[in-house]
Amino acid sequence: MSRNYAPIVKWGTDKKYKKVENFLLRPSVEEKAMEVATRILARVKESGDKAVIDCARLYDGSNISTRRIRVSPEEIAEANKLVDKAFKKAAKEAHKRITAFSKNGLRDNWKMATPKGGMLGEKFVPFDRVGAYIPGGAAPLASTALMTLTLAKVAGVKELVACSPAGKDGKLNPYIIYALDLAGATEIYKIGGVHAIGAMAYGTKSIAKVRKIVGPGGPYVTAAKRLVYGDVALDMVAGPSEIAVLCDTSAKPAHVAADLLSQAEHGTGSEKAMLITTTLKQAEAVRAEVLKQAKELSRAEPVAQVLGNGMLLVVVKDLADGMKLSNLFAPEHMELIVKSPEKWADKVVNAGALFIGEWTPESVGDFAAGPSHVLPTGGTAAYFSGLTVEDFRRRVSLIQFTKEDLQDVLPVVEAFGRVETLDGHARSATIRFE
């Protein structure tokens, strides 16, 4: 492989390091993708099913029709027969762990007393209908089915919709169907890309509009999600995958290389992988392993693309500087493989998910641990959080005053009404005492 693959550079807080700064400045949403997504969404909004089917044939390469757009009970039964027993066992175990984690994340309704005998509180109400996007083009992400709709089911959502692109034969990957059915999907549609986001956001004759769309995707799906914000609620910017590994010389280079490569194989070409380490010798050892292991992976072409454009190995003077750089990067996935990692874990403030210690590779987060693998990308981990069970519920404030409570705050209401020149606001309270 080219010497330009996975370059090694230095970084510090003493001056500007252009290669590192350029690497950090990746867009959360690509401009070209926004332009394409805008055109496709306009077609879907105007023409509904016709646009969705046309786009499915053009972009998914699928021969589906409106009549066959929804996965039938017969197709679910067929998928159940096609999926091997080993995967079923693994999927059920993952589902059990995700369910347990989600149940622990549910907040209880609560109330507190007001000073004069009334009540304040919050209640949490599940959405009635949500949509999940399940990538299925470059890689059939059956795990995403579990990492989205399982949470929605635990939250109490009744209508669980999923979209994933079909193959040329108009069929959906049986492993995705099986996982979606296990997660509790009530409707599964064989469409992907921007047109799937449009169908869920605007609604068509065949696909009813959802309240919220969740799930990861490539640059075009990410752009589409951003464009439909306001027509529906969204989870976050969850685009091409990213990983940062902060390690010292205690980390095994082969393990670190495997972890970096795990996110390079997704296939969009926009993935990012950053090593941050304390010695040049460690960086060189990791690079050698990266180049060696990359040749052994089945998805060689997308991996090579990321090695050329999306991987950077950075040498810093110490772990404190390494932590600063990691927080500047704000990666989707952050691995901490150092001596006594618990001492450093609290210093990680910008990351979608943190993987602590040598026995916690990022892949356990993708498939098995319990927290959702739908995480913020493109640097947005600095201000977004990963998908949780609470993303499928709305918070409703509860306020119940007694006469004495209202009388108690009357001067406050009157003061704000006066300053904000909203005398009607103030009068709605004062009139009760006239």
C-alpha positions in Angstrom: 0.0 0.0 0.0 1.0 3.6 -0.6 3.2 5.4 1.9 0.6 8.1 1.9 -1.8 5.6 3.6 -2.4 6.2 7.3 0.2 9.0 7.6 2.0 9.7 10.9 2.2 13.3 12.1 3.0 15.2 15.3 0.6 17.5 17.3 0.9 19.7 20.3 -0.6 22.8 21.8 2.5 25.0 21.1 1.6 25.9 17.5 -0.7 25.1 14.6 -0.4 21.7 12.9 -2.1 22.0 9.6 -2.6 18.3 8.8 -4.3 17.6 12.1 -6.4 20.8 11.9 -7.6 19.8 8.4 -8.5 16.3 9.7 -10.5 17.8 12.5 -12.5 20.1 10.2 -14.7 17.5 8.6 -18.2 18.6 7.8 -21.1 17.2 9.8 -23.1 17.2 6.6 -21.5 17.3 3.1 -22.6 20.2 0.9 -22.9 18.1 -2.3 -25.1 15.6 -0.4 -27.3 18.5 0.7 -27.9 19.6 -2.9 -28.8 16.1 -4.1 -31.0 15.4 -1.1 -32.9 18.7 -1.6 -33.8 17.7 -5.1 -34.9 14.2 -4.2 -36.9 15.3 -1.2 -38.8 17.8 -3.3 -39.8 15.0 -5.7 -41.0 12.8 -2.9 -43.0 15.7 -1.4 -44.7 16.4 -4.7 -45.2 13.0 -6.2 -45.3 10.6 -3.2 -45.2 6.9 -4.0 -44.3 7.5 -7.7 -41.2 9.4 -6.7 -40.3 6.9 -4.1 -40.5 4.0 -6.5 -38.6 5.8 -9.2 -35.8 6.7 -6.8 -35.7 3.1 -5.4 -35.2 1.8 -9.0 -32.6 4.5 -9.8 -30.6 4.7 -6.6 -31.2 1.4 -4.8 -31.1 -0.6 -8.1 -34.3 -2.3 -6.9 -37.2 -3.5 -9.0 -39.8 -3.0 -6.3 -43.3 -1.7 -7.0 -45.9 0.1 -4.8 -47.7 -3.1 -4.3 -44.5 -4.8 -3.0 -43.0 -1.9 -1.1 -44.0 -3.3 2.3 -42.5 -6.5 3.7 -45.3 -9.0 3.9 -45.9 -11.5 6.7 -44.9 -14.2 4.3 -41.6 -12.5 3.7 -41.0 -12.3 7.5 -41.8 -16.0 7.8 -39.4 -16.8 4.9 -36.6 -14.7 6.5 -37.1 -16.6 9.7 -36.3 -19.8 7.8 -33.3 -18.4 6.0 -31.5 -17.0 9.0 -29.1 -19.4 10.6 -29.4 -20.6 14.2 -26.1 -19.0 15.3 -27.2 -15.6 14.2 -30.7 -16.0 15.8 -29.0 -16.9 19.1 -26.6 -13.9 18.8 -29.4 -11.5 17.9 -31.6 -12.7 20.8 -28.7 -12.2 23.2 -28.0 -8.7 21.9 -31.7 -7.9 22.1 -31.8 -9.0 25.7 -28.9 -6.8 26.6 -30.2 -3.7 24.7 -33.6 -4.2 26.4 -32.1 -4.4 29.8 -30.0 -1.3 29.3 -33.0 0.6 27.9 -35.2 -0.3 30.8 -32.6 1.1 33.2 -32.6 4.3 31.2 -36.3 5.0 31.5 -37.1 8.0 33.7 -40.1 7.8 36.0 -42.9 10.4 36.1 -42.4 12.6 39.2 -44.2 15.3 41.2 -43.2 17.8 43.8 -45.3 20.0 46.1 -45.5 23.8 45.5 -45.2 26.1 48.6 -49.0 26.6 48.9 -50.4 23.1 48.3 -50.2 22.7 44.6 -48.1 20.4 42.4 -45.3 20.5 39.8 -43.9 17.6 37.9 -43.1 15.9 34.7 -44.6 13.0 32.8 -43.1 11.1 29.9 -45.2 10.2 26.9 -44.1 7.8 24.1 -44.4 8.9 20.5 -47.2 7.1 18.8 -45.3 6.5 15.5 -41.5 6.5 14.8 -39.4 5.6 11.8 -36.0 4.0 11.9 -33.5 4.0 9.0 -31.5 0.8 8.6 -28.6 1.0 6.3 -28.5 -2.0 3.9 -26.6 -1.0 0.8 -22.8 -1.1 1.4 -23.4 -3.3 4.5 -26.6 -4.8 5.8 -26.7 -3.4 9.3 -29.0 -5.9 11.1 -27.6 -4.7 14.4 -29.0 -1.2 13.7 -32.5 -2.7 13.7 -32.0 -3.8 17.3 -30.2 -0.6 18.3 -33.1 1.6 17.3 -36.5 -0.1 17.4 -35.8 -2.1 20.6 -35.4 1.2 22.4 -38.6 2.5 20.9 -40.5 -0.7 22.0 -39.2 -0.3 25.5 -40.3 3.3 25.5 -43.9 2.3 24.7 -44.1 3.4 21.0 -47.0 1.5 19.3 -46.2 2.0 15.6 -42.6 1.1 14.8 -41.7 1.8 11.1 -38.4 0.8 9.4 -37.0 1.5 6.0 -34.0 -0.3 4.4 -33.0 -0.6 0.8 -33.9 -3.8 -1.2 -31.6 -5.7 -3.5 -32.0 -5.8 -7.3 -34.6 -8.6 -6.9 -36.8 -6.4 -4.8 -36.1 -8.4 -1.6 -34.8 -7.2 1.7 -31.9 -8.9 3.4 -33.4 -11.7 5.5 -31.1 -10.9 8.5 -32.4 -7.3 8.5 -36.0 -8.5 8.4 -35.4 -11.0 11.2 -33.7 -8.4 13.4 -36.5 -5.9 12.7 -39.1 -8.4 13.6 -37.3 -9.3 16.8 -37.0 -5.6 17.7 -40.8 -5.2 17.3 -41.2 -3.5 13.9 -44.8 -3.1 12.9 -44.1 -2.0 9.4 -41.1 -2.7 7.2 -40.5 -1.0 3.9 -38.0 -1.9 1.2 -36.6 1.5 0.4 -33.4 3.3 1.3 -31.6 6.5 0.8 -33.0 10.0 0.7 -36.3 8.9 -0.7 -36.9 6.7 2.4 -36.3 9.7 4.7 -38.7 11.7 2.6 -41.4 9.1 2.7 -41.2 8.8 6.4 -41.0 12.6 6.9 -43.8 13.7 4.5 -45.9 10.5 4.2 -47.2 8.9 1.0 -50.2 6.9 0.1 -48.4 3.7 1.0 -46.3 5.0 4.0 -47.9 7.1 6.7 -45.9 10.0 8.1 -44.0 9.3 11.3 -43.4 11.7 14.2 -39.6 11.1 14.5 -36.8 9.5 12.4 -33.8 7.8 13.9 -30.9 5.8 12.7 -27.5 6.3 11.0 -26.8 6.6 7.3 -24.3 7.7 4.7 -23.8 11.3 3.6 -27.0 11.5 1.6 -29.2 10.0 4.3 -27.6 12.3 6.9 -28.2 15.4 4.6 -31.9 14.3 4.1 -32.5 14.0 7.8 -31.1 17.4 8.4 -33.4 18.8 5.7 -36.6 17.3 7.0 -36.0 18.6 10.6 -39.1 20.4 11.6 -41.4 18.2 9.5 -40.4 15.5 11.9 -38.3 15.2 15.0 -34.8 13.7 14.6 -32.3 11.9 16.8 -29.0 13.6 15.7 -26.4 13.8 12.9 -25.5 10.1 12.6 -23.4 9.9 9.4 -20.3 8.1 8.3 -18.5 6.2 11.2 -15.6 7.6 13.2 -13.2 6.3 15.8 -10.4 7.7 17.9 -8.0 5.6 19.9 -5.9 7.2 22.6 -3.2 4.9 23.8 0.2 4.6 25.4 2.9 2.0 25.0 0.8 -0.5 27.1 -1.5 -1.0 24.2 -0.9 -3.9 21.8 -0.3 -2.4 18.3 -2.2 -5.3 16.6 -5.3 -4.6 18.8 -5.2 -0.9 18.1 -4.9 -1.4 14.4 -7.8 -3.8 14.3 -9.9 -1.3 16.2 -9.0 1.5 13.7 -9.8 -0.7 10.8 -13.2 -1.7 12.2 -14.6 1.6 11.3 -12.9 2.0 8.0 -14.8 -0.9 6.3 -18.3 0.6 6.3 -18.0 1.7 2.7 -19.1 5.3 2.3 -15.5 6.5 1.9 -16.1 9.3 4.4 -15.2 7.4 7.6 -12.6 8.8 9.9 -10.1 6.9 12.1 -7.5 8.7 14.4 -4.8 7.2 16.5 -3.4 9.4 19.3 -0.3 8.0 21.0 2.6 9.1 23.0 5.6 7.7 21.0 6.7 7.6 17.4 7.7 4.0 17.9 4.1 3.0 18.9 2.6 4.9 16.0 4.9 3.2 13.5 4.1 -0.2 15.0 0.4 0.5 14.7 0.8 1.7 11.2 2.6 -1.5 10.2 -0.2 -3.5 11.7 -2.9 -1.4 9.9 -1.3 -2.0 6.5 -0.8 -5.7 7.2 -4.3 -6.3 8.5 -6.0 -4.2 5.8 -4.9 -6.7 3.2 -6.6 -9.5 5.1 -10.1 -7.8 5.2 -12.8 -8.8 2.8 -13.9 -5.2 2.2 -10.5 -4.1 0.8 -11.7 -1.3 -1.5 -13.5 0.9 1.0 -10.8 0.2 3.6 -8.1 1.4 1.2 -10.1 4.6 0.5 -10.3 5.4 4.2 -6.6 4.6 4.7 -5.8 7.1 1.9 -8.1 9.9 3.0 -9.6 9.3 6.4 -6.9 7.8 8.8 -4.4 9.8 10.7 -1.8 8.6 13.3 -0.8 11.4 15.7 2.1 11.5 18.1 1.7 13.7 21.2 4.1 14.5 24.0 1.9 13.0 26.7 -1.6 11.7 27.5 -2.8 15.2 28.7 -2.2 16.6 25.2 -3.7 13.4 23.7 -6.8 14.0 25.7 -7.0 17.6 24.5 -6.8 16.5 20.9 -9.4 13.7 21.3 -11.8 16.2 22.8 -11.2 18.6 19.9 -11.9 15.8 17.5 -15.1 14.8 19.3 -15.3 11.4 17.8 -18.3 9.1 17.5 -16.4 6.3 19.2 -13.5 6.9 21.6 -11.3 4.1 22.9 -9.0 4.7 25.9 -6.3 2.0 26.0 -3.8 3.2 28.6 -2.4 2.2 32.0 -5.1 2.9 34.6 -7.7 4.0 32.1 -10.2 4.8 34.8 -8.0 7.8 35.9 -8.4 9.3 32.4 -12.0 8.4 31.7 -13.5 11.5 33.4 -11.4 13.7 31.2 -13.2 12.5 28.0 -15.9 15.1 27.5 -16.6 15.0 23.8 -17.4 11.5 22.5 -20.5 9.7 21.4 -19.4 6.6 23.3 -16.4 5.8 25.4 -14.8 2.4 25.4 -12.5 2.0 28.5 -9.6 -0.4 28.6 -8.0 -3.1 26.4 -10.9 -5.5 26.7 -13.5 -3.1 25.3 -13.1 -2.9 21.5 -15.6 -0.6 19.7 -17.3 -3.7 18.1 -18.9 -4.6 21.4 -20.7 -1.3 21.3 -21.8 -1.9 17.7 -23.2 -5.3 18.4 -23.6 -6.5 22.0 -23.0 -4.3 25.0 -26.4 -2.6 25.4 -26.2 1.1 24.7 -27.4 2.0 21.2 -24.7 2.3 18.5 -26.5 5.2 16.9 -24.1 8.0 17.8 -23.3 11.6 16.7 -20.7 12.0 14.0 -18.8 14.8 12.2 -17.7 16.5 15.4 -21.3 16.8 16.7 -20.5 14.7 19.7 -19.4 18.0 21.2 -23.1 18.9 21.4 -25.2 15.9 20.6 -25.7 12.6 22.5 -26.2 9.1 21.3 -29.6 7.5 20.9 -31.4 6.5 24.1 -34.7 5.1 25.2 -35.8 8.6 26.2 -35.4 9.8 22.6 -38.7 7.9 21.9 -40.7 9.8 24.6 -41.7 13.4 25.0 -41.5 15.2 28.3 -44.6 17.0 29.4 -44.4 19.6 32.3 -47.1 19.4 34.9 -48.3 22.5 36.8 -51.2 22.6 39.2 -51.6 25.7 41.4 -53.9 26.4 44.2 -55.5 29.8 44.7 -52.8 30.5 47.4 -50.0 29.5 45.0 -51.3 31.9 42.3 -51.6 34.7 44.9 -48.0 33.9 46.0 -46.5 34.4 42.5 -48.8 37.2 41.5 -46.1 39.9 42.0 -43.7 37.9 39.8 -46.3 37.6 37.0 -47.2 41.3 37.2 -43.5 42.3 37.1 -42.6 40.3 34.0 -45.8 41.4 32.3 -44.9 45.0 32.9 -41.3 44.7 31.8 -42.1 42.7 28.7 -45.1 44.9 27.8 -47.4 41.9 27.9 -50.2 43.2 30.0 -52.5 40.5 28.7 -50.3 37.9 30.3 -50.4 39.7 33.7 -54.2 40.2 33.5 -54.8 36.5 33.0 -53.5 36.0 36.5 -54.7 39.3 38.2 -58.3 38.9 36.9 -58.8 35.9 39.1 -58.6 38.1 42.2 -60.9 41.0 41.0 
